[in-house]
Amino acid sequence: MLFARGGLLRSIYRLWKRYFEPGFHPSQQDGSAAERWLRENGAAYTEVGRTA
């Protein structure tokens, strides 16, 4: 399941590999999926160090 076509590891391998390339910086990547997730789910979490 992890390595099967459509499996978790096969779907994230290329992104994970880029993380270890020289010169990688998160701000150079498309963060739209993370931003969307945070907008939709942010109310369920509290930032570390911030009181609820």
PLY file of the C-alpha trace (Angstrom):
ply
format ascii 1.0
element vertex 52
property float x
property float y
property float z
element edge 51
property int vertex1
property int vertex2
end_header
0.00 0.00 0.00
2.78 2.45 0.78
4.77 1.70 -2.36
1.86 0.73 -4.62
0.75 3.01 -7.43
-1.14 5.81 -5.71
0.36 4.82 -2.33
1.54 7.33 0.24
5.28 7.04 -0.31
5.08 7.07 -4.08
2.91 10.18 -4.00
5.31 12.22 -1.84
8.68 10.86 -2.97
9.52 13.67 -5.42
8.61 16.38 -2.91
10.59 14.65 -0.18
13.61 14.27 -2.48
13.61 18.02 -3.25
13.86 18.75 0.47
17.36 17.21 0.53
18.67 18.95 -2.59
21.32 21.65 -2.14
19.78 25.11 -2.16
16.35 23.95 -1.06
14.29 26.57 0.76
10.61 26.12 1.71
9.69 29.61 0.51
10.60 28.58 -3.05
7.92 25.86 -3.04
4.19 26.08 -3.70
2.58 26.31 -0.27
-1.01 26.68 -1.45
-2.09 23.25 -0.17
-0.66 23.97 3.29
-2.21 27.44 3.36
-5.61 26.04 2.37
-5.36 23.33 5.04
-4.46 25.91 7.68
-7.41 28.13 6.72
-9.79 25.18 6.91
-8.37 23.61 10.10
-6.59 26.39 11.96
-9.38 26.83 14.52
-8.73 23.33 15.85
-5.10 24.11 16.81
-3.20 26.60 18.95
0.27 27.93 18.14
3.02 26.75 20.45
3.55 29.34 23.15
0.19 31.03 22.57
-2.58 30.57 25.11
-5.95 29.47 23.84
0 1
1 2
2 3
3 4
4 5
5 6
6 7
7 8
8 9
9 10
10 11
11 12
12 13
13 14
14 15
15 16
16 17
17 18
18 19
19 20
20 21
21 22
22 23
23 24
24 25
25 26
26 27
27 28
28 29
29 30
30 31
31 32
32 33
33 34
34 35
35 36
36 37
37 38
38 39
39 40
40 41
41 42
42 43
43 44
44 45
45 46
46 47
47 48
48 49
49 50
50 51
